Amino acid sequence: MPLEIDHDAFDQLVEEALDALPAEIAARVHNVVVLVEEEPPPEDPDLLGIYDGVALTERAANHAGDLPDRILLFRANLLELCETPEELADEVRITVVHEIAHHFGIDDARLGELGYA
């Protein structure tokens, strides 16, 4: 049985995860929007989140002016994974950090070494 939490409370967990980022990391996140979607794309139904953009390490010098990169969090999968509100808060934080790491060009292998995969 998935954990139940209203949309506003879930959004608050996302805000808290973003607020908990170290200031030196948060200061380097530019032109990125974090969105909550109910379900992941059908071609990847197990995703908790995804970074949709061009990593800082891969950007051309003339990248300015492009649409914002996006981090999408998939609410239904995160709720399904967790049994308690505390687990959900931890998993949202881990997922936010994982996707922001992709913004910085950190791949899944390195994230696994760091405990975020």
Secondary structure, DSSP 8 states (H G I E B T S, - for coil): ------HHHHHHHHHHHHHTS-HHHHTT--SEEEEEESS--TTSTT-SEEEES--GGG--TT-TTS--EEEEEEHHHHHHH-SSHHHHHHHHHHHHHHHHHHHTT--HHHHHHHT--
